[in-house]
Amino acid sequence: QVQLVESGGGLVQTGGSLRLSCAASGNLLRAKTLGWHRQAPGKQRDLVATITRDGVTNYADSVKGRFTISRDDAKGTVYLQMNSLKPEDTAVYYCYAYYLGPYWGQGTQVTVSS
């Protein structure tokens, strides 16, 4: 079964931190690229960060210096450490994997209060 399951979202105040986790299963354990996207109400889904099996990372300009993506292939898990959170980071965050095509998790809500 191919599946991505996110956890770790919630409500936090401006300046706070959250850590998102995403567990991959099935063939997605072989995914070269894992990452996170987010979608705010009324807006399109945008890339937040990606990481390859070689550890090469890519970040959206809006999160550089505040968010850190990492992966543990032994556990089949990708993480997103989010620090210095801002109200504009409020969105549903989706785990992403690419293996012969794109796959998405069900999403986890992150709300940053001002």
C-alpha positions as CSV (number, residue, x, y, z in Angstrom):
1,Q,0.0,0.0,0.0
2,V,1.3,3.4,-1.0
3,Q,0.7,5.9,1.7
4,L,2.0,9.2,3.3
5,V,0.8,10.0,6.8
6,E,1.5,13.4,8.3
7,S,1.4,14.4,11.9
8,G,2.5,17.3,14.1
9,G,0.3,20.2,13.0
10,G,-1.5,22.4,15.5
11,L,-2.0,25.9,16.8
12,V,1.0,28.0,17.8
13,Q,1.6,31.7,18.6
14,T,3.8,33.9,16.4
15,G,7.4,33.2,16.9
16,G,6.7,29.6,18.1
17,S,7.9,26.3,16.6
18,L,6.3,23.1,15.3
19,R,7.7,19.9,13.9
20,L,5.9,18.0,11.2
21,S,6.5,14.4,10.5
22,C,5.5,12.3,7.5
23,A,5.7,8.5,7.4
24,A,6.0,6.9,4.0
25,S,5.0,3.3,3.2
26,G,5.2,0.9,0.3
27,N,7.1,2.0,-2.8
28,L,7.3,5.5,-1.5
29,L,10.1,4.3,0.8
30,R,12.1,4.4,-2.4
31,A,11.2,7.9,-3.3
32,K,14.1,10.0,-4.5
33,T,12.5,13.2,-3.5
34,L,10.4,13.9,-0.4
35,G,9.0,17.3,0.7
36,W,6.3,19.5,1.9
37,H,3.9,21.8,0.2
38,R,1.3,24.1,1.8
39,Q,-2.1,25.6,0.8
40,A,-3.6,28.6,2.5
41,P,-7.4,29.3,2.2
42,G,-8.2,30.6,-1.3
43,K,-4.6,30.2,-2.5
44,Q,-2.8,27.6,-4.7
45,R,-0.7,24.8,-3.2
46,D,2.9,26.0,-3.0
47,L,6.2,24.3,-2.5
48,V,7.7,24.7,1.0
49,A,10.8,22.4,0.9
50,T,12.1,19.3,-0.7
51,I,15.0,16.9,0.0
52,T,16.6,14.2,-2.1
53,R,18.1,10.9,-1.0
54,D,21.5,12.6,-1.4
55,G,20.4,15.2,1.1
56,V,20.1,18.1,-1.4
57,T,17.5,20.5,-0.1
58,N,15.4,23.2,-1.7
59,Y,13.4,25.8,0.1
60,A,10.8,28.5,-0.8
61,D,12.3,31.9,-0.2
62,S,9.6,32.7,2.3
63,V,10.8,30.0,4.7
64,K,14.6,30.0,4.2
65,G,16.4,30.4,7.5
66,R,13.3,29.5,9.5
67,F,12.4,26.0,8.3
68,T,14.6,22.9,8.1
69,I,13.7,19.7,6.2
70,S,15.3,16.4,7.0
71,R,14.7,12.7,6.2
72,D,15.4,9.4,7.9
73,D,15.3,6.7,5.2
74,A,15.7,3.9,7.8
75,K,12.4,5.0,9.3
76,G,10.9,6.1,6.0
77,T,10.1,9.5,7.5
78,V,10.6,13.1,6.4
79,Y,10.5,16.0,8.9
80,L,9.9,19.7,8.7
81,Q,11.1,21.8,11.6
82,M,9.4,25.1,11.6
83,N,10.8,27.9,13.7
84,S,10.0,31.6,14.1
85,L,6.5,31.0,12.7
86,K,4.4,33.8,11.3
87,P,0.7,34.2,10.8
88,E,1.3,33.9,7.0
89,D,2.6,30.4,7.6
90,T,-1.0,29.3,8.4
91,A,-2.0,26.7,5.9
92,V,-2.7,23.0,5.4
93,Y,0.7,21.3,5.0
94,Y,0.9,18.3,2.7
95,C,3.7,15.7,2.6
96,Y,4.9,15.0,-0.9
97,A,6.8,12.2,-2.5
98,Y,7.9,11.5,-6.0
99,Y,8.2,7.9,-7.2
100,L,7.3,7.3,-10.8
101,G,4.9,10.2,-10.2
102,P,3.7,12.6,-7.4
103,Y,2.0,11.4,-4.3
104,W,0.4,13.5,-1.5
105,G,-0.6,12.9,2.1
106,Q,-3.9,13.9,3.5
107,G,-2.6,17.2,5.0
108,T,-2.2,18.6,8.5
109,Q,-3.4,22.0,9.6
110,V,-0.9,24.6,10.9
111,T,-2.3,27.7,12.5
112,V,-0.2,30.6,13.7
113,S,-2.0,33.1,15.8
114,S,-0.9,36.8,16.0
